[in-house]
Amino acid sequence: MELERGFTVWFTGLSGAGKTTLAERLAPRLKALGLKVELLDGDVVRTNLSKGLGFSKEDRDTNIRRIGFVCDLLTRNGVVAIASAISPYREIRDEVRGIIGDFVEVFVKCPIDVLAERDVKGLYKKAIAGEIKNFTGVSDPYEDPLTPEVLVESDKETVDASLEKIVASLETLGYLSAASGTRS
């Protein structure tokens, strides 16, 4: 019996850009193709797997390495791992990519001003006013991916259009079969 090839879809981008929304839409789409899929949301992981970590660079790196470790385990065992985490530092994303191998980076891009308008909790406004420290994209850096496999711009595209772009890229990259809509 041949083990299905797993892969990781890694959503990165600023808070509120749409990573979780897209990940949550992609997961059932892939499950409908008969794939085993696990979703690792950055906020959920922080509550469970990374409880106690703060927001220093070292803690953020540790958090991303932990998510990457779980994604690697899943990928090696024929599961599609979908991670949605800000993952602000390019070096750590590239490190995780190197460990996993079958890694598709999806950059969910959105300008800060649009994110601040969308932000129902007012976190961006507080961060811009200096009330929240270590806020990625405002008082802490976010390093855009240089060559992501997929770029979606959530301020310019609908969720459906972005989702179709991601699925088409998975087909182009050979993770899904375009002709049958199934695993290749």
LUMZA-999275 format. One line per 4 residues: number of its first residue (from 1); for each residue x, y, z of N, C-alpha, C, O. Coordinates in steps of 0.1 Angstrom, whole numbers, plus 5000, padded with zeros to 4 digits. Each point is the difference from the previous one (the first is absolute). Example, Ala and Ser with C-alpha at 12.3 -4.5 7.8 and 13.67 -1.06 7.14 Angstrom:
1 = 5132:4943:5078:4991:5012:5000:5009:5012:5000:5010:5000:5007  4986:5011:4986:5009:5011:5000:4992:5011:5008:5005:5011:5001
//
This chain:
1 = 5008:4988:5000:4992:5012:5000:5009:5012:5000:5009:5002:5008  4988:5007:4983:5008:5012:4998:4995:5011:5009:4988:5003:5000  5021:5004:5008:4996:5011:5009:4998:5012:4991:5008:5004:4992  4980:5003:5010:4998:5012:4993:5011:5011:5004:5004:5000:5011
5 = 4999:5008:4980:5010:5011:5002:4993:5011:5007:4990:5006:4995  5015:4998:5017:4994:5011:5007:5007:5013:4995:5011:4999:4994  4984:5012:5010:5006:5013:4997:4995:5010:5010:4990:4998:5007  5017:5013:4995:4996:5011:5009:4996:5012:4992:5008:5004:4991
9 = 4981:5002:5012:4996:5013:4995:5002:5010:5011:4992:4999:5010  5017:5010:4989:5003:5009:5011:4995:5014:4996:5006:5007:4991  4984:4998:5016:4995:5013:4998:5007:5010:5009:5001:4998:5013  5005:5013:4982:5007:5010:5007:4994:5013:4996:4996:5002:4989
13 = 5005:5008:5020:4995:5013:4998:4997:5007:5013:5000:4994:5010  4997:5019:4989:4997:5007:5012:4987:4996:5007:4991:4993:4994  5007:5011:5018:4988:4997:5008:4988:5006:4993:5000:5012:4996  4989:4980:5001:4988:5005:4994:5001:5000:4985:4990:5004:4993
17 = 5020:4991:5001:5002:5000:4985:4990:4990:4993:4997:5001:4989  5000:4988:5019:4991:4990:4994:5006:4986:5000:4994:4991:4993  5017:5007:5014:5006:4987:5000:4991:4989:5005:4998:4990:4993  4996:5012:5018:4991:4990:5006:4988:4997:4992:4996:4989:4998
21 = 4998:5022:4997:4988:4999:4991:5003:4991:4988:4993:4991:4997  5018:5011:4996:5004:4992:4989:5003:4986:5004:4997:4991:4993  5011:5007:5018:5003:4987:5004:4988:4992:5003:4999:4988:4997  4991:5018:5010:4988:4993:5003:4991:4997:4988:4992:4991:5001
25 = 5010:5017:4988:4993:4997:4988:5007:4989:4992:4994:4992:4993  5019:5008:5008:5008:4990:4992:4999:4986:5006:4999:4990:4992  5001:5009:5021:4999:4987:5006:4989:4991:4996:5002:4989:4995  4985:5015:5005:4989:4992:4995:5001:4997:4985:4995:4989:4996
29 = 5010:5020:4997:5002:4998:4985:5009:4989:4998:4997:4991:4991  5014:5008:5016:5010:4989:4999:4994:4987:5005:5002:4989:4995  4991:5012:5016:4994:4988:5006:4990:4994:4991:4998:4987:4999  4995:5021:4993:4990:4995:4990:5006:4992:4989:4994:4992:4993
33 = 5019:5010:5005:5008:4992:4990:5005:4987:5006:5007:4993:4993  4990:5005:5020:5004:4987:5006:5013:5001:5007:5006:4990:5004  4999:5022:4998:5013:5002:5007:4999:5001:5015:4989:5005:5005  5021:4990:5002:5000:5002:5014:5006:5014:5003:5011:5003:4995
37 = 4982:5005:5012:5004:5014:5002:4999:5004:5015:4991:4996:5007  5019:5011:4997:5001:5006:5014:5002:5015:4999:5009:5004:4992  4984:5003:5016:5001:5015:5000:5007:5004:5013:4996:4996:5011  5015:5012:4988:5007:5005:5011:4999:5015:5000:5007:5007:4992
41 = 4984:4999:5016:4999:5014:5000:5009:5006:5011:5001:4995:5011  5006:5016:4985:5009:5006:5009:4995:5003:5014:5007:4998:5010  4981:5008:4991:4994:5004:5013:4997:4987:5008:5002:5000:5012  4993:4990:4982:4997:4987:5007:5012:4993:5005:5001:4995:5011
45 = 5010:5005:4980:5013:4994:5004:5005:5008:5012:5006:4994:5009  4994:5019:4991:5005:5008:5011:4993:4997:5013:5006:5000:5011  4981:4997:4989:4992:4996:5012:5004:4986:5005:4999:4998:5012  5005:4993:4979:5002:4986:5004:5015:4997:5000:5007:4998:5010
49 = 4998:5000:4978:5014:4995:4998:5011:5010:5004:5010:4997:5005  4987:5016:4994:5010:5010:5003:4996:5009:5012:5004:5012:5001  4987:4983:5008:4996:5007:5011:5012:5005:5009:5010:4992:5002  4990:5020:5002:5011:5005:5008:5010:5008:4992:5008:5007:5006
53 = 4992:4992:4981:5009:5008:4992:4995:5014:4998:4988:5003:5000  5021:5007:5000:4997:5014:4998:5001:5004:4986:4998:4992:4991  5005:5020:5007:5001:5005:4986:5014:5006:4997:5001:5008:4991  5009:4988:5016:5014:5004:4997:5004:4992:4987:4993:4991:4996
57 = 5017:5013:4997:5004:4994:4988:5003:4985:5003:4996:4991:4992  5011:5006:5019:5003:4986:5003:4987:4992:5002:4999:4988:4996  4991:5017:5011:4988:4993:5003:4992:4998:4987:4994:4989:4998  5006:5021:4993:4993:4999:4988:5007:4989:4991:4993:4992:4994
61 = 5020:5008:5006:5007:4990:4992:4997:4986:5006:4998:4990:4992  5002:5008:5021:4997:4987:5006:4986:4996:4996:4998:4988:4997  4992:5021:5004:4987:4997:4996:4999:4995:4985:4993:4990:4998  5014:5017:4993:4999:4996:4986:5008:4986:4998:4995:4992:4992
65 = 5015:5006:5015:5007:4987:5000:4991:4989:5005:5001:4989:4994  4992:5013:5016:4991:4990:5005:4989:4997:4990:4997:4988:4998  4997:5022:4996:4990:4998:4990:5006:4992:4988:4994:4991:4995  5018:5013:5001:5007:4993:4989:5003:4986:5004:4999:4991:4991
69 = 5005:5006:5021:5002:4986:5004:4988:4992:4998:5001:4988:4995  4987:5017:5010:4988:4992:4998:4996:4999:4986:4996:4989:4995  5006:5021:4997:4997:4999:4985:5009:4990:4994:4996:4992:4991  5017:5007:5013:5009:4990:4994:4996:4986:5004:5000:4991:4991
73 = 4996:5007:5021:4995:4986:5004:4987:4997:4992:5000:4988:4995  4991:5021:5003:4988:4997:4992:5004:4997:4986:4995:4991:4994  5013:5018:5000:5003:4999:4986:5007:4987:4997:4997:4993:4990  5012:5002:5019:5008:4988:4998:4990:4988:5001:5003:4989:4994
77 = 4986:5013:5012:4990:4989:5002:4988:5001:4990:4989:4995:5003  5013:5012:4986:4990:5000:4990:4988:5010:5002:4989:4998:4994  5013:5011:5015:4989:5009:5004:5003:5014:4994:5012:5004:4998  4978:5003:4998:5001:5014:4995:4999:5009:5013:4990:5000:5006
81 = 5021:5006:4997:5000:5009:5012:4998:5014:4995:5007:5005:4991  4983:5002:5015:4997:5014:4996:5003:5008:5012:4993:4999:5011  5017:5010:4988:5004:5008:5012:4997:5015:4996:5003:5005:4989  4990:5002:5021:4998:5014:4998:5006:5007:5012:4994:5000:5011
85 = 5017:5007:4987:5007:5007:5011:5007:5012:4994:5005:4999:4989  4995:5012:5018:5006:5012:4995:5014:4997:4995:5004:5004:4990  5004:4988:5018:5014:4996:4997:5007:5012:4993:5003:4999:4989  5001:5011:5020:5005:5012:4994:5014:5000:4994:5004:5009:4993
89 = 5004:4981:5011:5014:5000:4996:5003:4990:4989:4998:4988:5001  5007:5018:4988:5003:4992:4988:5010:4988:5003:4998:4989:4995  5012:5014:5013:5010:4990:5003:4994:4987:5006:5003:4989:4996  4988:5013:5013:4993:4988:5007:4991:4993:4990:4999:4988:5000
93 = 4993:5020:4992:4991:4994:4990:5009:4991:4991:4996:4989:4996  5015:5017:4999:5009:4992:4991:5006:4988:5007:5002:4990:4994  5001:5011:5019:5005:4989:5007:4990:4988:5001:5003:4989:4997  4984:5015:5006:4989:4990:5000:4998:4994:4986:4998:4988:4999
97 = 5003:5020:4991:4998:4996:4986:5011:4989:4997:4997:4989:4994  5015:5014:5010:5011:4990:4998:4998:4987:5007:5004:4990:4995  4991:5010:5017:4997:4988:5007:4989:4992:4994:5001:4988:4999  4988:5019:4998:4988:4993:4995:5002:4995:4985:4997:4989:4997
101 = 5009:5020:4995:5002:4996:4986:4987:5003:4991:5001:5009:4992  4989:4983:5010:4987:5002:4992:4993:5011:5007:4991:4998:5008  5012:5014:4988:4996:5012:5007:4995:5011:4990:5007:5003:4991  4981:5001:5011:4994:5010:4991:4997:5013:5009:4991:5000:5008
105 = 5016:5010:4989:4999:5013:5008:4989:5009:4993:5001:5003:4988  4989:5000:5020:4989:5009:4995:5002:5013:5007:4997:5001:5012  5006:5010:4981:5002:5013:5006:4986:5007:4999:4996:5004:4989  4998:4999:5022:4987:5007:5000:5003:5015:5003:5003:5003:5012
109 = 4998:5004:4978:5005:5014:5000:4988:5010:5002:4990:4998:4993  5012:5012:5016:4990:5010:5002:5006:5012:5006:5008:4998:5010  4990:5014:4985:5006:5012:5006:4995:5003:5014:4989:4997:5004  5020:5009:5005:4996:5003:5013:4988:5009:5002:4992:4997:5008
113 = 5007:5013:4983:4988:5008:5001:4987:4993:4998:4990:5003:5006  5010:4987:4985:4988:4992:4998:4997:4991:5012:4989:4998:5004  5022:4996:5001:4999:4992:5012:4994:5008:5012:4992:4994:5007  5013:5018:4994:4995:5008:5011:4985:5003:4999:4993:5001:5010
117 = 5003:5001:4977:4986:5003:4998:4991:4987:5003:4989:5002:5005  5016:4987:4991:4993:4987:5002:5000:4996:5015:4991:4992:5004  5018:5012:5004:5003:4995:5013:4989:5003:5010:4999:5011:5006  4992:4980:4996:4989:5002:5010:5004:5001:5014:4993:5007:5008
121 = 5018:4988:4996:5005:5001:5014:5008:5012:5002:5003:5004:5012  5001:5003:4978:5007:5013:5001:5015:4998:5004:5006:5009:5005  4999:4979:4992:5014:4997:5004:5010:5009:4992:5010:5004:5006  4988:4998:4981:5009:5008:4992:5000:5014:5005:5011:5006:5001
125 = 4978:5000:5002:4999:5014:5005:5008:5001:5013:5007:5010:5002  4991:4980:5007:5007:5000:5013:5015:4999:4998:5008:5007:5006  4996:4984:4984:5014:4998:4998:5006:5012:4993:5011:5004:5004  4982:5003:4987:5005:5012:4994:5001:5011:5010:5009:5008:4999
129 = 4982:4992:5011:5001:5010:5010:5010:4997:5011:5002:5008:5009  5005:4980:4990:5010:4997:5010:4995:4993:5012:5007:4997:5010  4980:4999:4990:4994:4994:5012:5002:4985:5000:5000:4994:5011  5004:5000:4978:5003:4985:4999:5015:5000:4995:5003:5005:4989
133 = 5005:4988:5019:5014:4999:4996:5002:4987:4992:4991:4991:5000  5020:5008:4992:5003:4988:4992:4989:4995:4991:4997:4988:4999  4996:5021:4994:4989:4997:4991:5006:4999:4986:5005:5010:4995  4994:4978:5000:5006:4997:4986:4994:5010:4990:4988:5001:4998
137 = 5022:5005:4994:4996:5009:4990:4999:5014:5004:5000:5009:4992  5000:4994:5021:4999:5013:5005:5013:5003:5008:5008:5008:4996  4993:4986:5016:5012:5002:5008:5010:4988:5000:5011:5001:5005  4985:4989:4988:5009:4988:4998:5000:4998:4985:4990:5002:4993
141 = 5021:4993:5001:5001:4998:4986:4992:4988:4995:4997:4990:5007  4999:5011:4980:4995:4989:4992:5007:5000:4987:5000:5010:4993  5007:4979:5004:5008:4999:4988:4992:4992:4990:4998:4988:5001  4998:5020:4988:4992:4993:4989:5008:4989:4994:5013:5001:4999
145 = 4981:4988:4997:5007:4989:4993:5005:5006:4987:4994:5009:4994  5018:4987:5002:5006:5004:4987:4994:4993:4988:4998:5006:4990  5000:4981:5012:4995:4992:4988:4990:4990:5005:5002:4988:4999  4986:5016:5006:4990:4991:5004:4994:4992:4988:5000:5006:4989
149 = 4996:4982:5013:4994:4993:4989:4987:5006:4996:4996:5000:4989  4997:5006:5021:4987:5007:4997:5000:5013:5007:5003:5002:5012  4992:5009:4981:4998:5013:5005:4985:5003:4999:4995:5001:4989  4999:5001:5022:4986:5005:4999:4999:5014:5007:5007:5002:5010
153 = 4985:5007:4984:4999:5013:5005:4986:5002:5005:4991:5003:4992  5007:4996:5021:4987:4999:5006:4992:5014:4999:4988:5000:5002  5020:5010:4995:4993:5013:4998:4995:5002:4986:4992:5009:4997  5012:4982:4994:4997:5002:4986:4992:4988:4994:4994:5001:4990
157 = 5006:4987:5017:4994:4988:4996:4989:4995:5009:5001:5003:5012  4989:4991:4983:4990:4993:5009:5007:4988:5006:5010:4995:4995  4984:5000:5015:5004:4987:5007:5000:4989:4989:5009:4992:4999  4980:5008:4994:4998:4989:4989:5011:5001:4990:5006:4990:4996
161 = 4997:5022:4999:5011:5001:4990:5013:4996:5006:5008:4994:4993  4995:5010:5019:5013:4996:5006:5000:4985:5002:5011:4994:4997  4978:5000:5007:5000:4985:5002:5002:4993:4987:5008:4990:4999  4986:5015:4990:5002:4994:4987:5015:5001:4995:5006:4991:4994
165 = 5000:5020:5010:5014:5003:4996:5009:4989:5008:5010:4995:4994  4987:5003:5018:5008:4990:5008:4998:4986:4995:5010:4993:4998  4978:5003:4999:4997:4987:4994:5007:4998:4987:5006:4990:4997  4993:5020:4994:5007:5000:4987:5015:4998:5002:5007:4993:4993
169 = 4999:5014:5017:5014:4999:5002:5004:4986:5005:5010:4995:4996  4981:4999:5013:5003:4986:5005:5000:4991:4988:5007:4990:4999  4984:5012:4991:5000:4992:4988:5012:5002:4992:5007:4990:4996  4997:5023:5001:5012:5003:4993:5013:4994:5006:5008:4995:4993
173 = 4992:5005:5020:5012:4994:5007:5000:4985:5001:5009:4994:5005  4980:5000:4991:4999:4985:4999:4995:4994:5013:5001:4988:5001  4993:5020:5008:4995:4994:5012:4985:4995:4998:4995:4991:5007  4999:5015:4983:4986:4996:4996:5000:4998:4985:5007:5007:4993
177 = 4984:4984:5003:4999:4998:4985:4990:5010:4995:4988:5000:5004  5015:5007:4986:4991:5010:4994:4989:4993:4992:4989:5005:5000  5014:4984:4994:4990:4994:4991:4989:4993:5008:4988:5002:4997  5015:4992:5014:4990:4993:5008:4996:5007:5013:4991:4996:5006
181 = 5016:5015:4997:4997:5006:5013:5004:4992:5012:4995:5002:5011  5014:4988:4987:5004:4991:5011:5015:5001:5002:5007:5008:4994  4997:4984:5015:5014:4999:5004:5008:4995:4988:4996:4991:4993  5016:5015:5004:5008:4995:4989:5010:4991:5005:5008:4994:4992
//
